[in-house]
Amino acid sequence: MTALHEIQQLLAQLTPGEKASVLQNVAQDLGDAFPGIDSRNGVCGGEPCIVRTRIPVWVLHRMRQSGVSEADILRAYPTISAEDLTNAWHYTRAHLDEIEAQARANEEA
């Protein structure tokens, strides 16, 4: 049984008030989370990527900086959507120093 499946079963047993409390805790835990962007140990060195892919945000950022249009980025990466790009741009704006450092580190490697 996956953790998500177990949580879904437990949620079904909670009262509406208890569910609201869980939701509040989850919202606080997410804090600085960005929808569609995920950082996971073991996936691209823990760098932020588009969810369900191994496409790091820094790669998309560098493409954009190089003058590649969003349409061309989407053609190059058919598994992502315009919404994914929007999420990546929001993440980049909020974490520009981090994204630039990741780009430089990967370019120097």
LUMMI-417930 format. One record per atom (N, C-alpha, C): x, y, z; atom name; residue in three letters. Coordinates in steps of 0.1 Angstrom, whole numbers. Layout:
% LUMMI-417930
[[X Y Z] 'CA' 'ala'];
...
END
This chain:
% LUMMI-417930
[[9 -12 0] 'N' 'met'];
[[0 0 0] 'CA' 'met'];
[[9 12 0] 'C' 'met'];
[[6 22 -9] 'N' 'thr'];
[[14 34 -10] 'CA' 'thr'];
[[10 43 2] 'C' 'thr'];
[[18 53 5] 'N' 'ala'];
[[15 62 15] 'CA' 'ala'];
[[3 71 11] 'C' 'ala'];
[[2 74 -2] 'N' 'leu'];
[[-9 82 -6] 'CA' 'leu'];
[[-22 74 -5] 'C' 'leu'];
[[-22 62 -8] 'N' 'his'];
[[-34 53 -7] 'CA' 'his'];
[[-38 52 8] 'C' 'his'];
[[-29 51 17] 'N' 'glu'];
[[-31 50 31] 'CA' 'glu'];
[[-37 63 36] 'C' 'glu'];
[[-32 74 32] 'N' 'ile'];
[[-37 87 36] 'CA' 'ile'];
[[-51 89 31] 'C' 'ile'];
[[-54 85 19] 'N' 'gln'];
[[-68 86 14] 'CA' 'gln'];
[[-78 78 22] 'C' 'gln'];
[[-73 66 26] 'N' 'gln'];
[[-82 58 35] 'CA' 'gln'];
[[-84 65 49] 'C' 'gln'];
[[-74 70 54] 'N' 'leu'];
[[-75 77 67] 'CA' 'leu'];
[[-84 89 66] 'C' 'leu'];
[[-82 97 55] 'N' 'leu'];
[[-90 109 53] 'CA' 'leu'];
[[-105 106 53] 'C' 'leu'];
[[-109 95 47] 'N' 'ala'];
[[-123 91 46] 'CA' 'ala'];
[[-129 88 60] 'C' 'ala'];
[[-121 86 70] 'N' 'gln'];
[[-126 83 83] 'CA' 'gln'];
[[-127 96 92] 'C' 'gln'];
[[-122 107 87] 'N' 'leu'];
[[-121 119 95] 'CA' 'leu'];
[[-134 127 94] 'C' 'leu'];
[[-137 135 104] 'N' 'thr'];
[[-148 144 104] 'CA' 'thr'];
[[-144 156 95] 'C' 'thr'];
[[-154 164 91] 'N' 'pro'];
[[-151 176 83] 'CA' 'pro'];
[[-141 186 90] 'C' 'pro'];
[[-143 187 103] 'N' 'gly'];
[[-134 195 111] 'CA' 'gly'];
[[-120 190 112] 'C' 'gly'];
[[-119 177 113] 'N' 'glu'];
[[-105 171 113] 'CA' 'glu'];
[[-99 172 99] 'C' 'glu'];
[[-106 171 89] 'N' 'lys'];
[[-101 173 75] 'CA' 'lys'];
[[-96 187 73] 'C' 'lys'];
[[-104 197 79] 'N' 'ala'];
[[-100 211 78] 'CA' 'ala'];
[[-86 213 85] 'C' 'ala'];
[[-85 206 96] 'N' 'ser'];
[[-72 208 104] 'CA' 'ser'];
[[-61 202 96] 'C' 'ser'];
[[-63 190 90] 'N' 'val'];
[[-53 184 82] 'CA' 'val'];
[[-49 193 70] 'C' 'val'];
[[-59 199 64] 'N' 'leu'];
[[-57 208 52] 'CA' 'leu'];
[[-48 220 56] 'C' 'leu'];
[[-51 225 68] 'N' 'gln'];
[[-44 237 73] 'CA' 'gln'];
[[-29 233 75] 'C' 'gln'];
[[-27 221 81] 'N' 'asn'];
[[-13 216 83] 'CA' 'asn'];
[[-6 214 70] 'C' 'asn'];
[[-13 209 60] 'N' 'val'];
[[-6 206 47] 'CA' 'val'];
[[-3 220 41] 'C' 'val'];
[[-12 229 42] 'N' 'ala'];
[[-9 243 36] 'CA' 'ala'];
[[3 249 42] 'C' 'ala'];
[[4 248 55] 'N' 'gln'];
[[15 254 63] 'CA' 'gln'];
[[28 247 59] 'C' 'gln'];
[[27 234 57] 'N' 'asp'];
[[39 226 53] 'CA' 'asp'];
[[44 230 39] 'C' 'asp'];
[[35 232 30] 'N' 'leu'];
[[39 236 17] 'CA' 'leu'];
[[46 249 16] 'C' 'leu'];
[[41 259 24] 'N' 'gly'];
[[48 272 25] 'CA' 'gly'];
[[52 277 11] 'C' 'gly'];
[[64 275 7] 'N' 'asp'];
[[70 281 -4] 'CA' 'asp'];
[[69 272 -17] 'C' 'asp'];
[[59 263 -17] 'N' 'ala'];
[[58 254 -28] 'CA' 'ala'];
[[53 260 -40] 'C' 'ala'];
[[57 255 -51] 'N' 'phe'];
[[52 260 -64] 'CA' 'phe'];
[[46 249 -72] 'C' 'phe'];
[[33 251 -76] 'N' 'pro'];
[[26 240 -83] 'CA' 'pro'];
[[34 236 -96] 'C' 'pro'];
[[35 224 -98] 'N' 'gly'];
[[41 219 -111] 'CA' 'gly'];
[[56 218 -110] 'C' 'gly'];
[[62 222 -99] 'N' 'ile'];
[[77 222 -98] 'CA' 'ile'];
[[80 213 -85] 'C' 'ile'];
[[89 204 -87] 'N' 'asp'];
[[92 194 -76] 'CA' 'asp'];
[[107 192 -76] 'C' 'asp'];
[[112 191 -63] 'N' 'ser'];
[[126 188 -61] 'CA' 'ser'];
[[126 175 -53] 'C' 'ser'];
[[133 165 -58] 'N' 'arg'];
[[133 152 -51] 'CA' 'arg'];
[[147 147 -51] 'C' 'arg'];
[[152 142 -40] 'N' 'asn'];
[[165 135 -39] 'CA' 'asn'];
[[165 123 -49] 'C' 'asn'];
[[175 122 -56] 'N' 'gly'];
[[177 111 -66] 'CA' 'gly'];
[[171 114 -79] 'C' 'gly'];
[[165 126 -81] 'N' 'val'];
[[160 130 -94] 'CA' 'val'];
[[167 143 -98] 'C' 'val'];
[[176 142 -108] 'N' 'cys'];
[[184 153 -113] 'CA' 'cys'];
[[191 160 -102] 'C' 'cys'];
[[197 152 -93] 'N' 'gly'];
[[205 158 -82] 'CA' 'gly'];
[[197 167 -73] 'C' 'gly'];
[[184 165 -72] 'N' 'gly'];
[[176 173 -63] 'CA' 'gly'];
[[172 186 -68] 'C' 'gly'];
[[176 189 -81] 'N' 'glu'];
[[173 202 -86] 'CA' 'glu'];
[[158 203 -89] 'C' 'glu'];
[[152 215 -89] 'N' 'pro'];
[[138 217 -92] 'CA' 'pro'];
[[135 213 -107] 'C' 'pro'];
[[125 205 -109] 'N' 'cys'];
[[122 200 -122] 'CA' 'cys'];
[[107 202 -124] 'C' 'cys'];
[[103 201 -137] 'N' 'ile'];
[[89 200 -140] 'CA' 'ile'];
[[83 187 -135] 'C' 'ile'];
[[72 187 -128] 'N' 'val'];
[[66 175 -122] 'CA' 'val'];
[[64 165 -133] 'C' 'val'];
[[66 152 -130] 'N' 'arg'];
[[65 141 -138] 'CA' 'arg'];
[[75 140 -149] 'C' 'arg'];
[[86 148 -148] 'N' 'thr'];
[[96 148 -158] 'CA' 'thr'];
[[110 149 -151] 'C' 'thr'];
[[120 148 -159] 'N' 'arg'];
[[134 151 -154] 'CA' 'arg'];
[[139 163 -161] 'C' 'arg'];
[[131 173 -164] 'N' 'ile'];
[[135 185 -170] 'CA' 'ile'];
[[137 196 -160] 'C' 'ile'];
[[150 199 -157] 'N' 'pro'];
[[152 209 -147] 'CA' 'pro'];
[[148 223 -151] 'C' 'pro'];
[[144 231 -141] 'N' 'val'];
[[139 245 -144] 'CA' 'val'];
[[150 253 -150] 'C' 'val'];
[[163 250 -145] 'N' 'trp'];
[[174 258 -150] 'CA' 'trp'];
[[176 257 -165] 'C' 'trp'];
[[173 245 -171] 'N' 'val'];
[[174 242 -185] 'CA' 'val'];
[[165 251 -193] 'C' 'val'];
[[152 251 -188] 'N' 'leu'];
[[142 260 -195] 'CA' 'leu'];
[[146 275 -194] 'C' 'leu'];
[[151 278 -182] 'N' 'his'];
[[155 292 -180] 'CA' 'his'];
[[166 296 -190] 'C' 'his'];
[[176 287 -191] 'N' 'arg'];
[[187 290 -200] 'CA' 'arg'];
[[182 291 -215] 'C' 'arg'];
[[173 282 -218] 'N' 'met'];
[[167 283 -232] 'CA' 'met'];
[[161 296 -234] 'C' 'met'];
[[153 300 -225] 'N' 'arg'];
[[146 313 -226] 'CA' 'arg'];
[[155 325 -227] 'C' 'arg'];
[[166 324 -219] 'N' 'gln'];
[[176 335 -219] 'CA' 'gln'];
[[183 335 -233] 'C' 'gln'];
[[184 324 -239] 'N' 'ser'];
[[191 323 -252] 'CA' 'ser'];
[[182 327 -264] 'C' 'ser'];
[[170 331 -260] 'N' 'gly'];
[[161 336 -271] 'CA' 'gly'];
[[152 325 -277] 'C' 'gly'];
[[152 313 -271] 'N' 'val'];
[[143 303 -276] 'CA' 'val'];
[[129 306 -272] 'C' 'val'];
[[120 306 -282] 'N' 'ser'];
[[106 310 -279] 'CA' 'ser'];
[[99 299 -271] 'C' 'ser'];
[[88 302 -264] 'N' 'glu'];
[[81 292 -257] 'CA' 'glu'];
[[75 281 -266] 'C' 'glu'];
[[71 285 -278] 'N' 'ala'];
[[66 275 -287] 'CA' 'ala'];
[[77 265 -291] 'C' 'ala'];
[[89 270 -293] 'N' 'asp'];
[[100 261 -296] 'CA' 'asp'];
[[104 252 -284] 'C' 'asp'];
[[103 258 -272] 'N' 'ile'];
[[106 250 -260] 'CA' 'ile'];
[[96 239 -259] 'C' 'ile'];
[[83 242 -261] 'N' 'leu'];
[[73 232 -261] 'CA' 'leu'];
[[74 221 -272] 'C' 'leu'];
[[79 225 -283] 'N' 'arg'];
[[82 215 -294] 'CA' 'arg'];
[[94 206 -290] 'C' 'arg'];
[[104 212 -283] 'N' 'ala'];
[[116 205 -279] 'CA' 'ala'];
[[112 195 -268] 'C' 'ala'];
[[103 199 -260] 'N' 'tyr'];
[[99 190 -248] 'CA' 'tyr'];
[[84 188 -249] 'C' 'tyr'];
[[79 179 -257] 'N' 'pro'];
[[65 177 -259] 'CA' 'pro'];
[[58 171 -247] 'C' 'pro'];
[[65 167 -237] 'N' 'thr'];
[[58 162 -225] 'CA' 'thr'];
[[54 173 -215] 'C' 'thr'];
[[58 185 -218] 'N' 'ile'];
[[54 196 -209] 'CA' 'ile'];
[[44 205 -216] 'C' 'ile'];
[[37 213 -208] 'N' 'ser'];
[[27 222 -213] 'CA' 'ser'];
[[30 236 -211] 'C' 'ser'];
[[22 245 -217] 'N' 'ala'];
[[24 259 -215] 'CA' 'ala'];
[[23 263 -200] 'C' 'ala'];
[[14 256 -193] 'N' 'glu'];
[[12 258 -179] 'CA' 'glu'];
[[25 254 -171] 'C' 'glu'];
[[32 244 -176] 'N' 'asp'];
[[44 240 -169] 'CA' 'asp'];
[[55 251 -171] 'C' 'asp'];
[[55 257 -183] 'N' 'leu'];
[[64 268 -185] 'CA' 'leu'];
[[61 280 -176] 'C' 'leu'];
[[48 283 -175] 'N' 'thr'];
[[44 294 -166] 'CA' 'thr'];
[[49 291 -152] 'C' 'thr'];
[[47 279 -147] 'N' 'asn'];
[[52 275 -134] 'CA' 'asn'];
[[67 276 -132] 'C' 'asn'];
[[74 273 -143] 'N' 'ala'];
[[88 274 -143] 'CA' 'ala'];
[[93 288 -142] 'C' 'ala'];
[[86 297 -149] 'N' 'trp'];
[[90 311 -149] 'CA' 'trp'];
[[87 317 -135] 'C' 'trp'];
[[76 313 -129] 'N' 'his'];
[[73 318 -116] 'CA' 'his'];
[[83 314 -106] 'C' 'his'];
[[87 301 -107] 'N' 'tyr'];
[[97 295 -98] 'CA' 'tyr'];
[[110 303 -100] 'C' 'tyr'];
[[114 305 -112] 'N' 'thr'];
[[127 311 -115] 'CA' 'thr'];
[[127 325 -110] 'C' 'thr'];
[[116 333 -111] 'N' 'arg'];
[[115 346 -106] 'CA' 'arg'];
[[117 346 -91] 'C' 'arg'];
[[111 337 -84] 'N' 'ala'];
[[112 336 -69] 'CA' 'ala'];
[[126 331 -64] 'C' 'ala'];
[[133 323 -73] 'N' 'his'];
[[145 317 -69] 'CA' 'his'];
[[156 319 -79] 'C' 'his'];
[[157 331 -84] 'N' 'leu'];
[[167 334 -95] 'CA' 'leu'];
[[181 330 -92] 'C' 'leu'];
[[186 334 -80] 'N' 'asp'];
[[200 331 -76] 'CA' 'asp'];
[[202 316 -76] 'C' 'asp'];
[[193 308 -71] 'N' 'glu'];
[[194 293 -71] 'CA' 'glu'];
[[194 288 -85] 'C' 'glu'];
[[186 292 -93] 'N' 'ile'];
[[185 287 -107] 'CA' 'ile'];
[[197 291 -115] 'C' 'ile'];
[[202 303 -113] 'N' 'glu'];
[[215 307 -120] 'CA' 'glu'];
[[226 299 -115] 'C' 'glu'];
[[227 296 -102] 'N' 'ala'];
[[238 288 -97] 'CA' 'ala'];
[[238 274 -102] 'C' 'ala'];
[[226 268 -103] 'N' 'gln'];
[[224 255 -109] 'CA' 'gln'];
[[228 255 -124] 'C' 'gln'];
[[224 265 -131] 'N' 'ala'];
[[228 266 -145] 'CA' 'ala'];
[[243 266 -147] 'C' 'ala'];
[[250 275 -139] 'N' 'arg'];
[[264 277 -140] 'CA' 'arg'];
[[271 264 -136] 'C' 'arg'];
[[267 257 -125] 'N' 'ala'];
[[273 245 -121] 'CA' 'ala'];
[[272 234 -132] 'C' 'ala'];
[[261 233 -138] 'N' 'asn'];
[[259 223 -149] 'CA' 'asn'];
[[267 226 -161] 'C' 'asn'];
[[268 239 -164] 'N' 'glu'];
[[275 243 -176] 'CA' 'glu'];
[[290 241 -174] 'C' 'glu'];
[[295 242 -162] 'N' 'glu'];
[[309 241 -159] 'CA' 'glu'];
[[313 226 -157] 'C' 'glu'];
[[303 217 -155] 'N' 'ala'];
[[306 203 -153] 'CA' 'ala'];
[[311 196 -166] 'C' 'ala'];
END
